[in-house]
Amino acid sequence: MKKNSCLFILIVLIISSLTGCASIVSKSEYPVNITSVPTEADISIANGENKTIFIGKTPAIVSLKAGAGYFKGENYTVTFSKEGYMPHTAQISRGIDGWYVGGNIIVGGLIGWIIVDPITGAMWTLKDLHIDLIPLSSAVSKEGLRVITIDKVPENLRSEMVKIN
């Protein structure tokens, strides 16, 4: 009986060492929740190759692949637009999956770190995205110009700004 238990444990350890921990516990595709204030903003999502992969309205939950190749995470750009509001472009944040880092110490080992998780994309995570759109009436008032903080200026318009000393 003891011999069978040892054999079973040995088989489990061998199989575990041939897999990546993040590939087992985590996933390589994530449902990303994209929201805005106000809701019903038009959105389009482009991948790292600048190909539009989704067009819709907020709120939306879009299933996106985290990986784009061996040790390469996918980049996504979301463009928001709504009548009466300034257009806005934002990136979906990507991070390293905790199971890739810590789980491979316990289960996946070197094969998980170097081969399985980087190939499957399971080493990456994608985060939800929320944007507060700026009304056009806030950008320019009847008196002329209204001052807003830089974090409220869309990324694609920041290069147009001029620094005043």
N, C-alpha and C positions, 0 to 999 in steps of 0.2 A: 504494500500500500504506500509506504514511504517512497519507494522507488518511482511509482507513478506520479506522485505529487511533485517530486523533484524534476521529473521529465516534463510535466506540464508547465512548471515555472520556467524551465529552460526554454521551452518552445515559445512561451509568451515573451520572454526577454529577447529572443532572437527576432521574432516578428516585430516587436516594438522598436528594435534597433534599426530595422529596415524602413521605418516610416519617420516622418517629421511630426513633432508634437503639435505645432500650429495647424498642420494639415488634418490632424485627427480631431482636435478639440475646437479649433476655430474654423474659419471659412475663407475662401478666396474671392467671394462675391458678397457685397454688403448692400442691404436695403438702406439707402441714404435718404433721410427726411429733409426736404428742401422747403423752407417756409419763408414768408415775407409779411411785412406790415406795410401797406395793406395787403390782404389776400387777393387772389385772382390775378396776380402779376404774370405776364407771359414770361416763360423761361425757355432757354435753349441750352443744352449741355453739349460741349465739344470735348473730345478726348485729346490726348497728347499729340496726336497727328492732325489736330484741328478739324476732325470730322465730326459733324453734328450727329449725336447718337440719341438725342431725346429732345422733343419739343412738347411743351405742355403749359400748365398753369399751376401756381402755388395754391394750396399746399400740394406737394407731390412726394411720393416715395418711389425712388428709382433704384433698381438693382444694378449695381456697377461692379465691374471686376476691379480688384485692388491691384493686381499685378499687370505689368506690360512686357514681361520677359524676364530672363534670368537676372535676379537681384535688382530688378527695375520695377519701381512702383508706377502705377498709371497716374497721370495728371488730368484733372478735369477742370474746365472753366465753365462757369454758369453765368449767362447773361440774363439780366432781369430788365423788363420794360413794362411800363403801364402808363396809359394816357394821364397826363397831369403830373407825372413824376419824372425825376432825372433818371436816365438809364444807369444801370450799375452792373459791373462785372466783378466776379469773385471766384476764388479758387476753392475747391473742396480740399480740406486738409487731410493729409495722409500721415500715418504714424507706423511705428514698428509694433507688431502684435506682441503682447506680453508672453503669450505661450511660445512664440518663436524664441524669445530670449531665455526665459526661465524654464519653460517646459522641456526644451531640448537638453537641458542639463540633467533632468530626471529621466526622460523617456526617449527622446529622439536621437540624442547624441550627435556626433559629427555628421552623419548622413542627413539628419534633419536640418542642421544648420547650413550645410554646404550644398545639398542637392535638392531634397524633397520640397521643403518650404519655399526656397527661392524660385523653383521652377513652377510650382502651383500658384504662387502669389499669396499663399497663406501667411507669409511673414509680415504682410501689410494690413493695416486697418484704414477705413475711411470714416470720416466724421460727418455728422449732420451739419447743415448750413442754414443759417437764418440771417436775413437782411432786412433792415429798416430802410425803405425807400424814402427819398427826400422829395417833398412836394416842390414843383417848379415855383410856386408862389413863395416858398421859403428862401429860394436862392436869390431872387431879385424882388425887392419890395417896391412900393410906390415911391419911396424916398430915394431909391437907387440901388445900393448894394447892402446886403445883409452879411454879417460875419458869421461863419460857421467853423467848427473845429475840423481839422484835417481828416479825422477818422470818418466824417460824414461825406467827404468828397469821394466819388467813385474812383477806383484805381485808374481807369482809362482816361480820366480827366486831370489827374495829378500832374502829368507831364506838361499840361497847358498852363499851369500856375506859375506866377512870377513872384519871386521873393522881394518884399519891400523892406528896406532898412529903416 
